[in-house]
């Protein structure tokens, strides 16, 4: 599994929630990821709420309608019972808690966790202007610096307050990633030409110069286009990061697709359990059940 390089990124039977007119939806736990079925065939165009029951207490999460790919995938895994019985395999005080390795249900104590993933991924839905790594944010571990997300691994942020220098560094990192993405977009019409020049440049200095000129022109264009709408945190985001806390340096690379709306004290408690130097809890922190709620 590609865990987040943070200081890195990482998640259990509770009484099914049934308050007011809410109905709990449950499913049998999946032991083999190949048995995952497409159950979430008609997801609503709305935020969706779920209850996470652990052996350390329960908390409630909201998944954003604005990240439909991640929301649909997560709910489908929940409907399959995929997370039920899994361990939080990485916890770091003032950083995060992480889960998603289905082998954590059966591996012996001391075995490596966090290295196994499902075979599918989810396209990135990163937008730090709207969804950022504030305290309580839920985000997907990713591959290739955020190009696409793990199909199963996710983490919950418990980061401490950030300072102005950290926020400025994060802004620069985000704009750098925007430039890189725009540069790759601009290359698309020139792929064949770049491939041809790249092969010829090995033995032809003029072709190398031609290639360098093309690449330089596209990179300059990418920088200019991003500069027109350069990213910076809003006053509200800066205030939240500096008071409540979070992990702003992850904003450029990981999709935030939800947040904890109740029970953040439980998440904080999990982040502080006794753990190894790699962040694995010495006593199991178990997701006993995740339940999809009928709540909009």
C-alpha positions in Angstrom: 0.0 0.0 0.0 1.2 3.5 -0.8 0.8 5.2 2.6 1.0 8.9 2.7 4.5 10.3 3.2 3.7 12.7 6.0 5.5 12.2 8.4 2.9 9.7 6.9 -0.6 8.6 6.6 -3.8 5.4 8.2 -8.7 2.8 10.9 -14.0 -1.2 13.8 -19.2 -4.1 16.5 -21.1 -1.3 17.6 -24.9 -1.0 18.2 -26.4 0.0 14.9 -27.5 3.6 15.0 -31.2 4.2 14.6 -32.2 7.6 15.8 -35.5 9.2 14.9 -36.5 8.0 11.5 -33.0 6.8 10.5 -32.5 3.3 9.3 -29.2 1.5 9.4 -27.9 -0.3 6.4 -25.6 -3.2 7.1 -23.7 -5.9 5.2 -21.7 -9.0 5.9 -18.0 -8.4 6.2 -15.8 -9.1 3.1 -12.7 -11.1 3.7 -11.6 -11.4 0.1 -11.4 -8.1 -2.0 -12.2 -10.1 -5.1 -15.7 -10.7 -3.6 -16.5 -7.0 -3.6 -19.7 -6.4 -5.5 -21.1 -3.3 -7.2 -23.8 -2.6 -4.7 -23.9 1.2 -4.7 -25.5 1.4 -8.2 -27.6 4.6 -7.8 -25.9 6.9 -5.2 -27.8 10.1 -4.4 -26.4 13.5 -5.4 -25.9 14.5 -1.8 -23.6 14.4 1.1 -23.8 11.0 2.8 -23.4 10.2 6.5 -22.0 7.0 8.1 -21.4 5.8 11.6 -18.0 4.3 12.5 -18.0 2.0 15.5 -14.7 1.1 17.0 -13.6 -0.6 20.2 -12.6 2.9 21.4 -15.9 4.5 20.8 -18.0 5.7 17.8 -17.8 8.7 15.5 -19.9 10.0 12.7 -18.6 11.1 9.3 -19.9 13.0 6.3 -18.8 12.2 2.7 -18.9 15.1 0.3 -21.2 15.2 -2.8 -18.5 17.2 -4.5 -16.2 14.2 -4.6 -18.6 11.7 -6.2 -16.0 9.1 -7.3 -14.5 8.7 -3.8 -17.9 8.9 -2.1 -19.4 6.2 -4.3 -16.4 3.9 -3.9 -16.3 4.3 -0.1 -20.0 3.7 0.3 -19.8 0.7 -1.9 -17.0 -0.8 0.2 -19.1 -0.1 3.3 -22.2 -1.8 1.8 -19.9 -4.8 1.1 -18.8 -4.8 4.8 -15.2 -4.3 3.6 -14.0 -2.3 6.6 -15.7 -4.3 9.3 -13.1 -5.9 11.5 -10.2 -4.0 10.0 -7.5 -2.4 12.2 -6.3 1.1 12.3 -2.7 0.2 11.4 -1.1 3.6 11.7 -1.7 6.2 14.4 0.2 9.4 15.1 -0.6 12.0 17.7 -1.2 15.4 16.2 -1.0 13.9 12.7 -3.6 11.2 11.7 -5.0 7.7 12.0 -5.1 5.4 9.0 -6.7 2.2 7.9 -7.7 0.2 4.8 -5.6 -2.9 4.7 -8.1 -5.8 4.6 -5.3 -8.3 5.6 -5.2 -6.6 9.0 -8.3 -8.8 10.0 -6.2 -12.0 9.8 -2.5 -11.1 10.0 -0.7 -12.1 13.2 0.6 -9.4 15.6 3.9 -8.0 14.4 3.2 -8.6 10.7 3.5 -5.6 8.4 0.3 -3.8 7.8 -0.6 -1.1 5.3 1.2 -2.8 2.4 -1.8 -4.5 0.8 -4.4 -2.8 -1.2 -7.4 -3.6 -3.5 -6.6 -3.8 -7.2 -8.6 -0.8 -8.3 -7.9 2.9 -7.8 -10.0 6.1 -7.8 -9.2 9.2 -10.0 -8.1 12.2 -8.1 -10.6 14.8 -6.9 -8.2 17.2 -5.3 -9.4 20.8 -4.8 -7.5 22.5 -1.9 -9.6 25.7 -2.4 -12.7 23.8 -1.2 -11.5 20.6 0.5 -8.4 20.7 2.6 -6.7 18.8 5.4 -8.3 20.6 8.4 -8.6 18.7 11.7 -11.1 15.9 11.2 -10.7 15.8 7.4 -11.0 12.3 5.8 -8.7 11.7 2.8 -7.5 8.9 0.5 -4.0 7.6 0.4 -2.7 8.1 -3.1 -0.2 7.0 -5.8 2.1 9.1 -7.9 1.6 12.3 -5.8 -2.1 12.3 -6.1 -2.8 11.4 -9.7 -5.1 8.7 -8.4 -6.2 7.4 -5.0 -6.0 4.1 -3.3 -9.2 2.1 -3.7 -9.4 1.4 0.1 -6.8 3.1 2.3 -7.9 6.4 4.0 -6.8 8.5 6.9 -8.4 11.0 9.3 -6.4 14.2 10.2 -5.7 15.1 13.8 -3.0 17.6 13.0 -2.0 20.4 15.3 -2.1 24.2 14.6 0.0 25.4 11.6 1.9 28.6 11.4 2.2 31.2 8.5 5.5 29.7 7.3 3.9 26.2 6.9 0.9 27.7 5.1 3.1 29.6 2.7 5.2 26.5 2.0 2.0 24.6 1.3 0.8 27.3 -1.1 4.0 27.1 -3.1 3.8 23.3 -3.2 0.2 23.4 -4.4 1.0 25.9 -7.2 4.0 23.8 -8.2 1.7 20.8 -8.6 -0.7 22.9 -10.5 2.1 23.9 -12.9 3.2 20.2 -13.3 -0.3 19.1 -14.1 -0.9 21.9 -16.6 2.5 21.1 -18.2 1.5 17.5 -18.7 -1.9 18.6 -20.1 -0.1 20.9 -22.6 2.2 18.0 -23.7 -0.7 15.9 -24.9 -1.0 17.3 -28.5 2.8 17.0 -28.8 3.3 13.4 -27.5 4.4 11.9 -30.8 6.7 14.8 -31.6 8.3 14.6 -28.1 8.7 10.9 -28.5 10.3 11.3 -31.9 12.7 14.1 -30.7 13.5 12.2 -27.5 14.6 9.2 -29.5 16.6 11.3 -32.0 18.2 13.5 -29.3 20.3 10.6 -28.1 22.5 10.9 -31.2 21.6 14.4 -32.6 22.5 17.6 -30.7 20.2 19.7 -32.8 17.2 17.4 -32.0 18.2 17.7 -28.3 18.1 21.5 -28.7 14.7 21.3 -30.4 13.3 19.1 -27.7 14.6 21.4 -25.0 13.1 24.4 -26.7 9.7 22.7 -27.0 9.7 21.5 -23.3 10.8 25.0 -22.2 8.0 26.6 -24.1 5.4 24.3 -22.7 6.7 24.8 -19.2 6.7 28.6 -19.5 3.1 28.4 -20.8 2.1 26.2 -17.9 3.6 28.6 -15.4 1.9 31.6 -17.1 -1.5 30.0 -17.0 -1.2 29.0 -13.4 0.1 32.4 -12.5 -3.2 34.0 -13.7 -5.1 32.2 -11.0 -2.4 31.3 -8.4 -3.7 29.5 -5.4 -3.6 30.9 -1.9 -5.5 29.9 1.2 -8.6 32.0 2.0 -8.7 33.9 5.3 -11.1 31.4 6.7 -8.8 28.5 5.7 -5.8 30.2 7.2 -7.7 30.9 10.5 -8.8 27.3 10.7 -5.4 25.9 10.1 -3.8 28.3 12.6 -6.3 27.7 15.4 -8.0 24.3 15.0 -5.1 22.7 13.1 -4.5 20.3 10.3 -2.0 19.1 7.8 -1.7 21.7 5.0 1.4 20.2 3.4 -0.8 17.3 2.2 -3.3 19.5 0.3 -1.6 19.2 -3.1 -1.3 15.4 -3.1 -4.3 13.7 -1.5 -8.1 13.9 -2.1 -10.1 15.1 0.9 -13.5 13.5 0.5 -15.2 13.9 3.8 -14.9 14.9 7.5 -15.8 13.8 11.0 -18.9 15.6 12.2 -19.4 13.9 15.6 -17.1 12.1 17.9 -13.8 13.8 17.0 -12.7 13.1 20.6 -12.8 9.4 19.8 -10.5 10.0 16.8 -8.2 12.0 19.0 -8.2 9.2 21.6 -7.3 6.6 18.9 -4.4 8.8 17.7 -2.8 8.8 21.2 -2.9 5.0 21.9 0.4 3.4 22.6 2.1 2.5 19.3 5.4 1.4 17.8 7.8 3.8 16.1 6.1 3.0 12.8 2.7 4.0 14.3 1.1 0.6 14.7 -1.0 0.4 17.9 0.4 -2.1 20.4 -3.2 -3.1 21.2 -5.7 -3.6 18.4 -7.8 -0.6 17.4 -10.7 -2.2 15.6 -13.3 -0.9 13.2 -16.2 -3.1 14.5 -18.8 -1.7 12.0 -19.3 1.1 9.5 -23.0 1.8 8.9 -24.5 3.9 6.2 -27.2 6.2 7.6 -30.4 7.5 5.9 -29.6 11.1 6.5 -29.3 14.0 4.1 
